[in-house]
């Protein structure tokens, strides 16, 4: 059933790393098809916030609803169902190095309930074409450039047609030109209806591809949509 509910709803939430609150009293929403940056100095809580959104860290205070799932007290049996509605992209790729690109993608599809081999192969080709990669399904990760590996990671994240992509420093290990190519793919994905929350240190990318910014600072999150602010120089992050 079609719904206008936000894909991420955060109300009076505190984000913990072990027993220490790194962010407190958070209130924001991310709507369907919205692109949002997440910025802040190293250690400011960006990764902890993302991990809480996809239920890798427990939510102890407040309310977070991600893709229709209430994260507070979510049962372990529900976490795989939540993850099927999300695409999670890491800085360090996390591809299985002993398997081909196709085997990497097939592994995820099998783990998330796909069974029809014909449909799986068709979807595999679809997502690779979507990220601008053709004829690489038989290659091993080490045979690909960093940019190509990150495109495979994005393709993997798209397999289950997620409501939102959560990307943690997806261009952190890539040179500027390759990073811009990745950003253009993100923009295409976003235009097709998938929301994106992207943690980044790259002030240059935000200037080139402007969008709403959530800034982690001194235990709070400042939302540029409610409280416009100047981004510091890139070196400050």
trRosetta pair geometry for C-beta under 8 A, 3 or more apart (Angstrom, degrees):
i j d omega theta_ij theta_ji phi_ij phi_ji
3 68 8.0 98 61 -86 157 112
4 32 7.7 -114 -146 13 46 124
5 9 7.4 -57 176 -41 95 128
5 65 8.0 -58 163 117 126 136
5 68 7.3 95 90 -86 142 77
6 9 5.0 124 71 -67 118 85
6 29 4.0 -88 -118 -175 172 112
6 30 5.9 123 -178 68 109 41
6 31 5.2 -77 -119 -93 82 51
6 32 7.3 -158 -140 -25 39 67
6 65 8.0 110 80 84 90 105
7 30 5.6 -53 63 97 91 93
7 31 6.8 84 7 175 87 16
7 32 5.3 115 -39 -80 109 62
7 34 7.8 -163 27 32 116 99
7 66 7.4 22 153 -157 67 54
7 67 5.9 9 -166 -81 81 60
7 163 4.9 -178 -135 143 122 115
7 164 4.8 143 144 -48 141 122
7 195 4.8 -169 42 20 154 152
8 28 7.8 11 113 106 107 84
8 29 6.3 164 91 -156 68 49
8 30 4.0 33 43 35 109 105
8 53 6.4 -18 -127 -141 124 121
8 64 7.5 -21 -165 -166 82 89
8 65 7.3 162 -153 86 36 60
8 66 5.5 5 -110 -110 77 71
8 67 7.8 -3 -72 -32 64 59
8 164 6.7 46 -37 -66 103 172
8 195 7.5 -156 -4 124 99 153
8 197 7.1 24 -11 -44 157 142
9 29 5.2 0 -108 -111 61 94
9 63 7.3 -22 117 123 97 101
9 64 7.0 160 86 -154 59 42
9 65 4.3 9 51 50 107 101
10 13 5.0 -77 -169 12 92 134
10 26 5.1 -38 148 121 128 106
10 27 6.2 -169 105 -126 83 24
10 28 5.2 12 54 51 114 66
10 29 7.0 -167 25 -76 71 48
10 62 7.3 31 -174 144 72 130
10 63 7.4 165 -152 93 35 62
10 64 5.1 2 -107 -108 73 83
11 27 5.7 39 -123 -118 48 83
11 62 6.0 -174 94 -172 55 98
11 63 4.5 -1 58 60 100 103
11 64 7.7 -174 25 -74 63 44
12 25 6.3 -28 -139 -134 55 56
12 26 7.5 113 -159 58 3 50
12 27 6.5 27 -48 -73 46 97
12 61 7.3 -92 134 147 83 89
12 62 4.2 -168 101 -117 66 101
12 63 6.7 47 54 18 87 81
13 23 8.0 22 109 108 86 102
13 25 7.8 127 58 -131 38 8
13 26 4.5 -40 63 57 89 102
13 27 7.7 151 16 -68 81 49
13 52 7.7 145 165 140 134 146
13 59 6.5 -50 -147 -153 111 114
13 61 6.5 141 -152 99 43 71
13 62 3.2 -156 -90 97 48 146
13 63 6.4 -111 -70 50 96 34
13 64 5.4 50 -95 -53 151 97
14 21 5.0 -36 177 -137 118 119
14 23 6.7 176 -154 95 51 59
14 24 4.6 2 -114 -117 97 66
14 25 7.0 20 -76 -29 82 43
14 26 7.3 157 -81 5 31 94
14 60 6.6 -48 78 70 102 91
14 61 4.0 23 29 63 108 121
14 62 5.9 140 3 -3 63 120
15 21 7.0 108 70 -157 45 67
15 22 5.5 -53 98 61 95 89
15 23 4.1 24 37 50 112 102
15 24 7.8 -126 25 -63 67 40
15 26 6.9 37 -22 -13 102 141
15 45 5.7 112 89 -170 134 120
15 48 5.1 123 155 125 119 109
15 49 5.2 -51 -110 -87 163 67
15 52 5.3 -121 -127 -20 97 155
15 57 7.4 64 -163 103 83 140
15 59 7.9 -44 -105 -116 58 73
16 19 6.8 -22 -170 -140 123 17
16 20 6.5 142 -154 74 75 37
16 21 5.5 -49 -94 -94 74 53
16 22 6.9 135 -128 5 22 82
16 48 7.4 -143 86 -179 23 130
16 57 6.8 -168 74 165 73 122
16 58 7.4 -17 58 75 118 78
16 60 5.5 30 -8 11 138 126
17 20 5.5 -24 65 67 80 93
17 22 5.1 45 -3 -30 108 127
17 45 7.5 -137 -31 -115 117 76
17 48 4.9 -83 -68 -104 99 140
17 57 7.3 -50 -100 -134 52 149
21 24 5.4 45 158 -68 132 100
21 61 8.0 -9 -108 27 123 133
21 219 7.3 54 124 -145 95 110
22 43 8.0 -135 -146 170 124 60
22 44 7.5 125 169 156 108 29
22 45 3.8 164 131 -96 115 108
22 48 5.3 86 52 57 145 159
22 219 7.0 -152 164 -116 36 69
23 26 5.8 35 142 -53 114 120
23 45 4.3 139 -39 159 108 163
23 48 7.2 170 5 89 109 119
23 49 6.2 15 22 -74 155 106
23 216 6.3 -74 -91 -137 124 105
23 219 5.8 167 -117 -165 40 49
23 220 6.9 126 -150 -100 81 13
23 221 6.2 37 -161 -38 130 95
24 219 5.4 4 18 165 95 104
24 220 7.0 -46 60 -85 70 62
25 220 6.9 -25 70 -116 97 87
26 49 7.7 147 -104 -124 167 117
26 62 7.0 108 52 145 83 172
26 220 7.7 162 -87 -155 70 53
26 221 5.1 44 -124 20 99 125
28 214 6.4 89 168 -107 178 128
28 221 6.5 -84 -16 110 133 133
28 223 5.3 162 -106 -81 123 135
30 34 5.3 -152 -171 71 76 129
30 36 5.5 -104 -117 1 113 145
30 164 6.9 78 110 -118 134 141
30 195 5.6 116 145 -179 113 142
30 197 6.1 -69 -100 -67 164 112
31 34 4.5 95 60 -28 77 126
31 195 7.0 179 95 -99 40 129
32 163 7.0 -72 -116 -170 90 94
32 193 7.0 -9 165 -174 100 78
32 195 5.8 -112 -140 -46 33 112
33 190 6.7 103 -164 -179 60 70
33 193 5.2 -55 -88 -141 100 45
33 194 7.3 71 -100 45 52 14
33 195 6.0 -49 -16 -73 12 71
34 195 5.1 15 49 -129 67 99
34 196 7.8 -137 102 39 51 58
34 212 7.0 -14 178 30 111 133
35 186 7.4 104 -129 146 123 106
35 187 7.5 -6 -86 -108 157 62
35 190 4.8 5 -68 -137 111 153
35 195 7.4 -168 -74 -157 41 55
35 196 4.9 6 -122 57 73 103
35 198 7.6 -4 -170 6 83 112
35 211 4.4 -76 103 -143 102 157
35 212 7.3 147 91 33 59 85
36 195 7.7 6 8 -178 99 97
36 196 7.0 180 33 93 61 61
36 197 5.1 -12 72 -110 102 71
36 198 7.3 163 88 24 50 70
36 211 6.4 -138 -96 134 28 116
36 212 4.9 -35 -114 84 79 103
36 213 7.3 156 -167 -97 69 21
36 214 6.0 35 168 -9 115 104
37 198 5.6 -39 -114 74 58 88
37 199 7.7 109 -172 -108 62 23
37 200 5.9 -59 -152 31 105 110
37 206 5.6 4 -71 -105 172 110
37 211 5.9 130 -18 76 94 101
37 212 7.1 -178 24 94 74 49
37 213 4.7 -20 67 -112 106 73
37 214 7.0 -172 92 29 53 66
38 46 5.3 137 136 -142 113 102
38 49 7.0 -156 -160 81 146 135
38 50 7.3 172 70 -59 166 102
38 197 6.0 43 -27 174 117 91
38 198 6.6 -176 20 88 84 34
38 199 4.3 -41 78 -92 108 69
38 200 7.3 119 63 13 60 64
38 213 7.8 159 -85 -161 22 61
38 214 5.0 -16 -108 70 68 103
38 216 7.1 36 -180 -20 88 103
39 46 7.4 -40 -165 -92 8 133
39 199 7.4 154 -79 -151 35 60
39 200 6.4 -35 -90 69 82 69
39 201 7.4 121 -138 -104 84 35
39 206 7.4 -17 -63 -62 137 151
39 213 5.9 -10 9 -167 117 110
39 214 7.3 159 24 83 67 50
39 215 5.1 -22 72 -110 93 74
39 216 7.1 -160 95 22 42 76
39 231 7.1 0 106 -129 170 110
39 237 6.2 -70 -171 -108 98 145
40 44 3.4 -125 150 83 123 151
40 45 6.8 -25 106 48 159 73
40 46 5.2 177 50 -51 113 106
40 215 5.8 135 -70 -170 83 60
40 216 3.2 -31 -65 60 161 91
40 217 6.0 -150 -122 -58 100 63
40 237 7.0 116 103 -128 15 102
41 44 4.7 112 58 -42 69 118
41 216 7.8 -118 34 91 60 94
41 217 7.8 84 6 -105 95 69
41 236 7.1 -78 -85 150 95 72
41 237 5.8 -141 -96 -130 48 54
42 201 8.0 3 -58 -93 83 127
42 237 7.6 118 -29 176 70 59
44 216 3.9 135 134 113 113 114
44 217 6.5 -17 -154 -82 133 37
45 48 4.9 -64 -156 49 65 116
45 49 5.6 71 144 -31 87 99
45 216 4.8 -161 60 -162 95 143
45 219 7.6 92 -22 -117 147 39
46 49 5.9 -60 -155 32 26 110
46 50 6.7 20 153 -13 63 105
46 168 7.5 139 132 -135 103 88
46 199 4.5 117 168 -135 126 130
46 216 5.4 -142 -63 8 73 146
47 50 5.7 -53 -149 38 36 110
47 51 6.1 35 153 -19 68 107
47 168 5.8 63 -112 -143 84 131
47 199 6.8 141 -72 149 59 178
48 51 5.7 -54 -144 39 31 111
48 52 6.4 34 154 -22 64 104
48 57 6.0 -4 -159 9 73 167
49 52 5.8 -55 -151 34 30 111
49 53 6.6 34 151 -23 63 104
49 216 7.0 -153 -17 -81 140 132
49 221 7.6 94 -106 -78 154 134
50 53 5.6 -53 -152 31 34 114
50 54 6.8 2 160 6 67 103
50 166 5.2 143 -155 176 102 120
50 168 5.4 -174 81 -78 170 107
50 197 7.3 179 -107 112 94 119
50 199 6.2 -81 -45 -27 136 131
51 54 6.5 -70 -148 51 31 88
51 56 3.9 -81 -166 69 89 113
51 57 4.4 70 117 -5 110 104
52 55 7.4 35 -171 -79 33 29
52 56 7.4 -86 -62 53 26 70
52 57 4.7 -50 -77 71 70 103
52 58 7.7 -21 -124 91 84 14
52 59 5.6 98 -165 -76 108 87
52 64 6.6 107 140 18 103 171
52 71 6.6 84 164 160 75 152
53 64 6.5 -122 -108 172 59 139
53 66 5.1 125 -174 -89 75 144
53 71 7.1 -96 -136 -80 28 154
53 166 6.1 170 92 -106 131 147
53 197 7.5 -27 113 69 176 155
54 66 6.8 -128 -84 134 45 165
54 82 6.9 157 -154 130 62 117
54 83 6.5 69 -169 -99 106 80
54 86 5.5 -157 -112 106 109 170
54 88 5.9 36 -99 -85 171 127
54 166 5.9 -140 -42 39 122 159
55 58 7.9 30 -154 -97 64 43
55 66 7.7 -145 -31 46 91 138
55 69 7.6 -52 -42 120 133 135
55 71 5.5 -154 -80 -138 88 93
55 74 5.2 -61 -120 65 136 147
55 79 5.0 -145 106 -121 140 98
55 82 5.8 74 8 83 136 159
55 83 7.9 -104 49 -56 111 88
59 62 6.9 -93 178 70 111 80
59 63 8.0 80 150 -127 144 19
59 64 5.5 -150 -103 22 157 117
59 71 4.7 85 -6 117 140 105
59 72 4.7 -86 91 -88 120 65
59 73 7.9 -75 67 -13 95 51
62 72 7.4 -160 91 -73 46 129
63 70 7.2 -49 -156 -147 89 94
63 72 6.0 -67 -116 -14 54 134
64 70 7.6 126 81 -159 52 49
64 71 4.2 -16 82 35 104 128
64 72 6.7 131 34 -34 74 83
65 68 6.8 0 174 -128 103 11
65 69 6.7 163 -157 75 64 35
65 70 5.5 -30 -100 -94 82 56
65 71 7.0 -157 -90 -5 27 84
66 69 5.6 -26 68 59 73 91
66 71 5.8 53 6 -53 106 113
66 82 6.6 60 91 -161 108 115
66 86 7.1 6 153 -71 119 126
66 164 7.6 -102 -167 45 90 139
67 82 6.4 134 68 -152 120 71
67 85 3.8 151 167 120 150 134
67 86 6.1 -132 -20 -58 149 84
67 162 7.8 -71 -100 -168 144 82
67 163 4.7 149 -116 47 102 138
67 164 6.4 -137 -66 17 103 106
68 85 7.2 -79 34 168 103 175
69 74 6.1 44 163 -113 111 129
69 78 6.4 157 -143 154 125 121
69 81 7.3 146 -85 99 135 97
69 82 4.4 -62 13 -100 168 106
69 85 7.6 160 -13 45 115 139
70 73 7.2 -4 120 59 105 85
70 74 6.5 176 92 -75 61 86
71 74 5.4 -46 -145 -25 35 123
74 78 5.2 -118 -176 77 93 124
74 79 6.3 108 131 -72 122 76
74 82 6.9 6 -166 -38 151 146
75 78 4.7 91 62 1 82 103
75 79 7.7 -129 99 -23 48 79
76 79 5.7 -31 -156 1 43 119
77 80 7.6 -49 -177 25 38 99
77 81 7.9 28 137 -5 61 111
78 81 5.2 -60 -163 41 55 116
78 82 6.1 60 142 -25 81 101
79 82 5.5 -51 -149 34 35 115
79 83 6.3 33 155 -20 67 106
80 83 5.6 -54 -143 37 34 111
80 84 6.7 43 154 -29 64 98
80 112 7.1 -174 -180 -117 99 69
81 84 5.9 -47 -156 22 32 115
81 85 7.5 22 150 -11 59 103
82 85 6.1 -71 -166 36 37 104
82 86 6.6 12 148 -5 72 115
83 86 5.6 -68 -144 47 40 104
83 88 7.2 -43 -147 -13 93 122
83 112 7.5 -125 102 -106 98 113
84 112 5.1 140 -103 -159 100 118
84 113 7.4 -2 -103 18 142 120
84 160 4.9 -119 -168 168 73 161
84 162 7.8 -170 147 -98 38 80
85 160 7.3 -93 -79 121 26 122
85 162 5.9 104 163 -141 36 72
85 163 5.1 4 173 6 94 107
85 164 7.8 36 138 27 81 78
86 162 5.2 49 -161 -147 12 129
86 163 7.2 -40 -83 48 51 81
86 164 6.0 -23 -123 71 75 81
86 165 7.5 125 -174 -110 66 28
86 166 6.0 -3 -173 2 117 109
87 154 7.8 50 162 -153 136 52
87 156 7.9 140 -151 103 98 62
87 157 3.0 85 -173 171 109 97
87 158 5.9 14 -104 -66 148 42
87 160 7.7 178 -75 52 83 88
87 162 4.0 -150 -25 14 88 154
87 164 7.3 -151 31 105 78 41
87 165 4.2 -29 73 -108 110 76
87 166 7.1 169 83 23 54 62
87 194 7.5 14 15 -174 130 140
88 157 6.3 -163 43 -118 32 108
88 165 7.7 176 -77 -159 22 60
88 166 5.3 -12 -111 66 68 99
88 167 7.9 166 -162 -83 38 41
88 168 7.9 8 -173 -2 82 102
89 150 7.8 64 -170 -162 115 83
89 153 5.6 106 -137 138 87 112
89 154 6.2 16 -106 -89 134 64
89 157 5.2 -43 -63 -56 91 154
89 165 6.2 18 -6 -178 116 106
89 166 7.1 177 25 89 73 48
89 167 4.1 -8 64 -115 116 80
89 168 6.9 180 90 25 62 63
89 170 4.9 11 129 -95 124 118
90 93 6.6 -83 82 8 95 11
90 94 5.1 56 49 -3 141 119
90 153 7.1 -113 44 -163 69 143
90 168 5.6 -6 -121 59 52 107
90 169 7.9 8 -175 63 46 83
90 170 7.7 115 98 -97 12 67
91 168 6.0 -81 -27 109 87 82
91 169 3.9 -5 -77 93 120 105
91 170 6.5 -134 -93 -93 55 24
91 172 4.2 -13 -139 43 123 128
91 173 5.9 120 172 -15 88 102
92 173 7.0 93 -95 -28 52 146
93 141 7.3 126 151 -158 143 133
93 149 4.9 -21 -119 149 140 118
93 150 6.5 -101 -94 -82 90 59
93 152 7.8 38 -154 71 104 103
93 153 5.3 -132 -140 -62 63 133
94 153 7.3 91 52 -119 78 118
95 104 5.4 -22 -155 -126 92 148
95 141 4.4 152 104 -96 140 145
95 149 6.2 -115 -9 -159 142 101
95 152 6.4 31 -92 104 135 129
95 153 6.7 -106 -58 -75 97 88
95 156 8.0 -175 -100 -32 85 153
96 99 4.5 25 100 26 114 114
96 103 7.3 -90 77 111 124 101
96 104 5.4 179 36 -105 95 87
96 107 6.6 42 6 20 147 167
96 141 7.7 163 76 -21 38 135
97 140 7.2 52 -173 177 58 102
97 141 5.2 -91 -116 50 62 128
97 142 6.4 56 -155 -38 101 98
99 103 3.6 -122 -180 98 110 126
99 104 5.3 149 100 -57 116 69
99 107 6.8 56 129 -32 171 134
99 140 7.6 153 95 -127 22 78
100 103 4.6 96 50 8 76 102
100 104 7.0 -128 98 -8 41 85
100 137 6.6 59 146 154 117 56
100 138 5.4 -43 -153 -153 143 33
100 139 6.4 121 -150 69 87 26
100 140 5.9 -75 -103 -83 55 55
101 104 5.6 -52 -153 30 31 115
101 105 6.7 21 154 -11 64 106
101 128 7.5 80 146 -103 131 129
101 133 8.0 -128 -174 141 158 143
101 136 5.5 49 10 122 162 86
101 137 5.0 -123 82 -137 107 39
101 138 7.3 -27 35 9 95 13
101 139 5.6 31 -13 63 114 77
101 140 7.8 -160 -31 -108 71 14
101 141 7.2 131 -75 -70 72 63
101 144 7.6 87 -72 -44 119 141
101 152 5.5 -112 -137 -128 105 133
102 105 6.0 -62 -152 41 32 105
102 106 6.0 31 153 -19 69 111
102 124 6.1 53 -135 180 78 148
102 137 3.8 57 -57 176 102 101
102 138 6.6 3 -1 -73 121 45
103 106 5.5 -52 -137 41 32 113
103 107 6.1 45 157 -31 63 102
104 107 5.9 -52 -155 25 25 116
104 108 7.2 20 152 -13 59 103
104 141 7.4 85 -54 -58 146 107
104 152 6.8 45 87 164 147 123
104 156 6.6 -65 136 -89 104 127
105 108 5.9 -54 -156 34 37 109
105 109 6.5 34 149 -18 67 106
105 124 4.9 125 112 -124 142 99
105 127 7.2 173 -140 66 139 133
105 128 7.9 -81 -55 -53 162 102
105 137 7.8 -65 25 -135 129 97
105 152 7.7 -116 -56 -170 103 89
105 155 6.7 -45 -97 121 126 108
105 156 5.7 -138 -103 -99 76 78
105 159 6.4 164 -162 -86 92 130
106 109 5.6 -56 -147 38 35 112
106 110 6.2 34 156 -18 69 104
106 120 6.2 67 -121 163 81 129
106 124 6.8 -12 -63 -83 75 137
107 110 6.1 -56 -150 36 26 108
107 111 6.3 23 153 -17 62 112
108 111 5.6 -59 -146 40 31 112
108 112 6.2 8 161 -3 67 113
108 156 5.5 121 -8 -161 163 96
108 159 5.8 140 108 25 124 162
109 112 6.2 -71 -144 48 27 96
109 114 3.8 -30 169 33 95 142
109 120 5.1 132 133 -135 159 107
109 123 7.0 132 -104 81 138 134
109 124 7.6 -77 -31 -66 145 95
109 159 5.8 -127 -78 177 86 141
110 114 6.1 -75 -77 62 35 87
110 115 8.0 85 -122 -87 66 49
110 120 8.0 26 -57 -123 72 147
112 159 7.4 132 48 104 146 124
112 160 5.7 -83 140 -71 155 135
114 119 7.0 -145 -160 95 108 107
114 120 5.1 117 149 -89 136 104
114 123 7.7 -119 -123 40 151 149
116 119 4.0 48 95 20 116 114
116 120 6.4 169 88 -19 58 86
117 120 5.4 -55 -144 35 32 116
117 121 6.4 31 159 -19 66 103
118 121 6.1 -55 -150 34 28 107
118 122 6.5 27 152 -17 63 108
119 122 5.6 -56 -148 38 33 113
119 123 6.2 30 155 -18 68 107
120 123 5.9 -56 -147 38 28 108
120 124 6.2 35 152 -25 63 106
121 124 5.5 -50 -147 32 32 117
121 125 6.6 29 156 -15 64 103
122 125 6.1 -57 -153 37 30 107
122 126 6.3 36 149 -26 64 108
123 126 5.3 -52 -147 33 35 119
123 127 6.4 27 160 -15 68 103
123 159 6.2 77 147 -151 122 76
124 127 6.5 -60 -150 36 25 101
124 128 6.5 20 156 -14 62 111
124 137 6.7 70 149 -119 121 133
124 159 7.9 5 -88 -117 56 103
125 128 5.9 -61 -147 39 31 109
125 129 6.2 30 157 -18 67 107
125 137 7.6 -50 -88 -55 69 141
126 129 6.1 -62 -153 37 25 107
126 130 6.3 30 150 -27 63 109
127 130 5.2 -49 -147 30 36 120
127 131 6.7 17 160 -5 66 103
127 155 4.0 120 138 -161 105 85
127 156 7.6 130 137 -52 148 23
127 158 4.7 163 -133 83 115 115
127 159 5.9 -49 -49 -83 160 59
128 131 6.4 -66 -151 44 31 95
128 133 4.6 -83 -174 82 85 96
128 134 6.7 125 130 -92 108 38
128 136 7.0 -168 -162 49 132 93
128 137 6.6 -81 -67 -69 166 94
128 152 7.7 3 -112 -111 87 67
128 155 5.3 34 -82 -133 51 153
129 132 7.6 45 -176 -73 33 18
129 133 7.4 -108 -77 63 24 53
129 134 6.3 43 -99 -83 73 86
130 155 6.8 142 63 -111 100 84
130 158 6.4 -112 86 112 149 166
130 185 8.0 97 138 -156 74 101
130 188 7.7 -178 -179 116 82 128
130 189 7.7 78 160 -86 118 88
131 151 4.3 153 148 -171 125 94
131 152 7.6 -174 89 -68 153 27
131 154 5.1 140 -107 86 139 116
131 155 4.8 -105 6 -62 138 93
131 158 7.6 -180 -45 9 110 143
131 185 5.5 38 -135 -146 73 140
132 151 6.4 -84 60 -148 89 144
132 181 7.9 -94 54 177 159 110
132 185 6.8 -108 1 -91 113 115
133 136 5.1 -60 175 26 109 129
133 148 6.5 108 -104 -149 124 87
133 151 5.3 141 -38 124 123 133
133 152 6.9 -3 9 -72 172 71
133 155 6.9 -74 39 -48 127 144
136 139 4.7 -42 -172 18 77 125
136 144 6.8 71 -174 -92 137 115
136 148 7.0 -140 -158 -174 168 125
136 152 7.7 -107 106 -79 129 111
139 143 4.5 -124 -171 78 106 130
139 144 6.1 110 126 -53 134 95
140 143 5.0 96 59 -1 74 105
140 144 7.9 -148 96 -8 45 89
141 144 5.9 -66 -160 30 41 111
141 149 5.8 62 -158 -115 91 109
141 152 7.4 -135 -110 65 86 160
144 148 3.8 -127 -174 95 108 123
144 149 4.9 141 102 -57 123 76
144 152 6.9 51 131 -17 175 132
145 148 4.6 96 51 8 76 102
145 149 7.0 -137 95 -6 40 86
145 178 7.7 -137 133 -115 124 143
146 149 5.7 -53 -148 35 31 112
146 150 6.5 28 155 -17 65 104
146 173 5.9 -131 -164 120 135 102
146 174 5.4 -177 122 -99 121 80
146 178 6.8 73 88 144 98 165
147 150 5.8 -55 -149 36 32 108
147 151 6.5 35 150 -21 64 103
147 174 5.8 93 -81 -135 77 124
147 178 3.8 -122 -83 -155 125 122
147 181 6.3 38 -161 72 131 133
147 182 6.9 -136 -144 -53 85 101
148 151 5.5 -52 -151 34 35 114
148 152 6.6 39 149 -21 65 100
149 152 5.6 -50 -154 32 36 113
149 153 6.6 39 147 -21 65 102
150 153 5.3 -47 -150 33 39 117
150 154 6.5 42 149 -20 66 99
150 170 6.3 116 -161 178 122 88
150 171 7.6 74 -161 -94 165 52
150 173 7.9 174 -64 65 124 100
150 174 6.4 -49 -12 -60 154 135
150 178 7.9 110 37 154 135 114
150 182 5.8 -27 119 -104 134 131
151 154 5.5 -49 -149 34 36 112
151 155 6.4 40 149 -21 65 102
151 182 7.3 -134 -73 -104 74 83
151 185 6.9 179 -119 -73 88 171
152 155 5.4 -50 -149 36 34 115
152 156 6.3 40 150 -23 65 102
153 156 5.5 -49 -150 33 32 115
153 157 6.5 33 150 -20 63 104
153 170 7.7 -170 98 -141 132 102
154 157 5.6 -54 -150 35 34 113
154 158 6.5 30 152 -20 65 108
154 165 7.8 9 -140 -137 80 146
154 170 7.7 67 -72 -160 100 140
154 182 7.4 176 -46 -148 144 89
154 185 6.1 65 141 130 168 138
154 186 7.7 -113 -130 -74 137 72
154 189 7.6 -127 -178 -52 116 149
155 158 5.8 -62 -151 36 31 110
155 159 7.4 61 149 -56 61 80
156 159 6.1 -21 -165 -24 37 113
157 162 6.6 -49 162 1 79 140
157 165 5.8 68 148 -125 137 102
158 161 7.0 31 -180 -84 66 38
158 162 6.9 -108 -120 12 40 95
158 165 8.0 -22 -75 -83 73 116
158 189 7.0 -120 -95 -125 122 124
158 194 7.8 -86 -118 -64 89 168
161 194 7.9 -141 -171 -84 57 116
162 165 6.2 114 85 -69 136 61
162 194 6.2 67 84 -141 78 120
163 194 7.0 166 175 -136 19 72
163 195 6.5 7 146 26 68 103
164 194 6.6 156 -104 -179 27 78
164 195 4.1 -28 -107 76 88 101
164 196 6.8 171 -162 -82 71 27
164 197 6.5 23 175 0 119 96
165 186 7.5 -131 75 -134 151 92
165 189 6.7 32 -15 130 142 144
165 194 6.0 57 -17 147 96 121
165 195 7.3 -168 24 95 64 53
165 196 4.7 -7 59 -114 102 78
165 197 7.3 -172 91 33 57 59
165 198 7.7 16 107 -69 102 85
166 197 5.4 -7 -115 66 66 102
167 170 4.3 -34 -178 -34 116 123
167 186 7.5 -55 -19 -111 164 130
167 196 6.6 1 3 -167 118 97
167 197 7.1 173 27 89 72 51
167 198 4.3 -7 67 -114 114 78
167 199 6.8 -159 99 28 62 68
168 199 5.0 8 -130 46 53 125
169 172 3.6 17 165 -36 110 129
169 199 5.7 -41 -41 100 63 96
169 200 6.3 133 -108 -107 53 47
169 201 6.7 18 -116 -3 103 93
170 182 6.2 -166 127 159 111 142
170 186 7.9 135 75 -68 152 131
170 198 6.5 -65 11 -144 114 105
170 200 7.7 -47 32 -86 73 94
171 174 4.9 -79 -160 47 66 114
171 178 7.6 166 -144 103 94 83
171 179 3.7 74 -161 -130 132 101
171 182 5.5 179 -86 66 100 144
171 183 7.2 -9 -60 -49 144 90
171 200 6.8 19 42 -125 103 111
171 202 6.1 -27 84 -12 124 149
171 205 6.6 129 54 -68 156 155
172 200 7.7 -163 -65 -134 83 64
172 201 6.8 70 -108 23 94 110
174 178 4.3 -117 179 94 114 118
174 179 4.8 151 97 -65 114 78
174 182 6.6 105 67 -12 168 139
175 178 5.2 82 57 17 74 105
175 179 6.8 -135 98 -13 33 94
176 179 5.4 -56 -144 34 30 117
176 180 6.6 32 159 -22 65 100
176 204 7.0 -33 -130 108 114 149
177 180 5.9 -52 -156 29 32 110
177 181 7.0 33 147 -17 61 102
178 181 5.5 -52 -158 33 39 115
178 182 6.6 40 147 -19 68 102
179 182 5.6 -53 -152 34 35 112
179 183 6.4 37 150 -21 67 104
179 202 6.8 175 176 -112 152 171
179 205 6.3 -96 147 -83 122 123
180 183 5.5 -49 -147 34 35 114
180 184 6.6 40 152 -23 64 100
180 205 7.5 -161 -88 -113 63 88
180 208 7.0 -54 -115 122 102 156
181 184 5.8 -50 -152 30 33 112
181 185 6.9 34 149 -18 62 101
182 185 5.7 -53 -157 33 36 112
182 186 6.5 38 146 -20 67 103
183 186 5.4 -50 -150 35 37 115
183 187 6.4 41 151 -22 66 101
183 205 5.9 -171 -79 -154 145 111
183 208 7.5 82 111 96 165 115
183 209 5.1 -155 174 -25 133 158
184 187 5.5 -48 -149 32 35 114
184 188 6.7 37 151 -19 64 101
185 188 5.7 -53 -153 34 34 111
185 189 6.4 35 150 -19 66 105
186 189 5.6 -54 -148 37 33 112
186 190 6.1 34 153 -21 66 108
186 196 5.8 89 -171 -129 105 168
186 198 7.0 19 -154 -66 154 146
187 190 5.5 -53 -145 37 31 113
187 191 6.3 33 155 -21 65 105
187 209 6.7 -125 -68 -146 120 129
188 191 5.8 -53 -147 35 30 111
188 192 6.6 26 154 -18 63 107
189 192 5.9 -63 -156 36 30 109
189 194 5.1 -44 158 55 90 125
189 196 6.9 92 95 -61 113 125
190 193 8.0 165 178 26 30 12
190 194 6.2 -92 -99 72 38 72
190 195 7.3 47 -129 -127 82 21
190 196 5.2 -69 -84 -2 107 120
197 214 8.0 -7 -148 25 103 131
200 205 6.1 -82 168 64 156 134
200 206 7.0 170 86 -50 133 99
201 234 7.2 85 149 -169 77 82
201 237 4.3 -179 -147 121 81 118
202 205 4.0 52 112 8 121 110
202 206 6.8 158 103 -12 69 82
202 234 6.6 1 -149 -138 38 118
203 206 5.6 -56 -152 37 38 112
203 207 6.4 39 150 -21 69 104
203 231 5.6 162 -133 140 106 133
203 232 7.5 -106 -91 85 143 55
203 233 6.6 -145 30 -179 171 33
203 234 3.6 -134 26 -84 117 81
203 237 6.8 153 -42 16 98 128
204 207 5.8 -55 -149 35 31 110
204 208 6.3 21 156 -13 66 110
204 234 6.0 0 -26 -80 82 144
205 208 5.8 -61 -144 42 31 106
205 209 5.9 -22 172 31 71 105
206 209 6.9 -74 -126 65 22 69
206 210 6.5 58 169 -106 62 54
206 211 7.5 -106 -144 36 75 74
206 213 6.7 39 -149 -87 136 124
206 231 6.4 128 95 -68 146 171
207 210 6.9 3 -148 -69 22 87
212 223 7.4 -3 -180 -171 109 81
212 224 5.6 -179 -157 64 62 107
212 225 5.2 -4 -133 -50 120 104
213 223 7.9 162 89 -154 51 40
213 224 4.2 61 50 -15 83 134
213 229 7.9 -106 84 57 124 96
213 231 7.0 -92 -173 -75 175 112
214 221 5.3 -2 -177 -175 102 111
214 222 7.3 156 -159 75 50 45
214 223 5.7 -14 -106 -102 76 67
214 224 7.5 -114 -66 0 35 84
215 221 6.8 149 72 -158 41 57
215 222 4.5 -18 60 57 100 97
215 224 7.3 85 -14 -47 103 89
215 229 6.6 -74 14 65 152 143
215 231 7.9 -168 -90 -106 133 77
216 220 7.6 168 -149 86 48 38
216 221 5.7 -26 -92 -99 61 75
217 220 6.2 -27 72 63 67 82
217 221 7.9 120 24 -108 68 28
217 222 6.0 -8 32 -2 117 114
222 227 5.5 -88 -167 78 95 125
222 229 6.0 33 135 -11 140 146
223 226 4.5 50 83 22 109 103
223 227 6.2 92 65 27 62 88
224 227 7.1 -85 -115 72 25 56
224 228 5.7 48 -163 -115 72 50
224 229 6.2 -107 -104 29 80 81
232 236 3.6 -24 117 39 135 158
232 237 7.1 150 72 -36 109 83
233 236 5.4 112 63 -12 67 100
234 237 6.4 -65 -170 35 46 101
